[in-house]
Amino acid sequence: MTRPPTKSPRATMVAQAADLIARKGVAGTSIGDVLAAADASRGSVYHHFPGGRSEILAEAVLYGADRIDDGLAQAARSSPVYLVADIADMWRRMLTDTDFAAGSVVSAAATARETDPAIADIAERQFVRWEDGLAASLRSRGVDGDRSRSLAMTTLAAIEGAVVLCRAHRSLEPLEHVVEEIGPLLSSAG
């Protein structure tokens, strides 16, 4: 019987930090929480993350964003409608698997401008990347530049907002409404 590969202590700390940010926000995520969740020693933080809390949180936001990046890249090659469906599927799993406790790591990071501006900057760059990717996909399907940008922002805002509402309502209903409304909007745009 083969064992699944184990994550390095560094990768475990990053994954746990991302999970904590998704659940508690940036301000609510401490090094102590990360260490406890990762079952790691205090010295391991400074060994793997010489920049301390800022460095591990930055890595965690990028880790959380990578999960969305993969889905966006695959779906954008097929169609924006599939992108919305694929991202919605990912959020359905995440929300139900965590009993609506975890939300978007990137959205949580974006709200940290006052306490952790460098982390908020990472979130801003990530949102711009997603907007650019979705807008490019829409342009490749005949949507003009200004409209493609507007639709990309609308789509991302609707999905991210739906995740917040799903957590608040402890229901997938807001996400289902977004999928029902955004899919046809994107289909008719091209």
ZIWORA-V230531 format. One line per field, one symbol per residue. phi: phi as a letter, one per 30 degrees, with the letter a starting at -180 (. if undefined). psi: psi as a letter, one per 30 degrees, with the letter a starting at -180 (. if undefined). burial: 1 if it has 9 or more other ideal C-beta (glycine too) atoms within 8 Angstrom, else 0. Layout:
# ZIWORA-V230531
phi->???
psi->???
burial->???
This chain:
# ZIWORA-V230531
phi->.ccddcddedddddddddddddccidddcceedddddchbdeddddddbedieedddddddddddeddeddddddddcadddeddddddddedddddchidccddddddddcedcbeddddddeddddededddddddddcjddeddddddddddddddddddddedddhadeeddddddddeddddddc
psi->kkkkkklleeeeeeeeeeeeeeeflefgjleeeeeeefhlleffefefifgbeeeeeeeeeeeeeeeeeeeeeeeffdleeeeeeeeeeeeeeeeefghgfkakeeeeefggeeeieeeeeeeeeeeeeeeeeeeeeeefggkleeeeeeeeeeeeeeeeeeeeeeeefhlfeeeeeeeeeeeeeeeff.
burial->0000000010011111111111101100101011101101000111011001011111111111101110111111001111111111011101110101011111111111000100110111011011111111111010100011101111110111111111100001011111101110110010
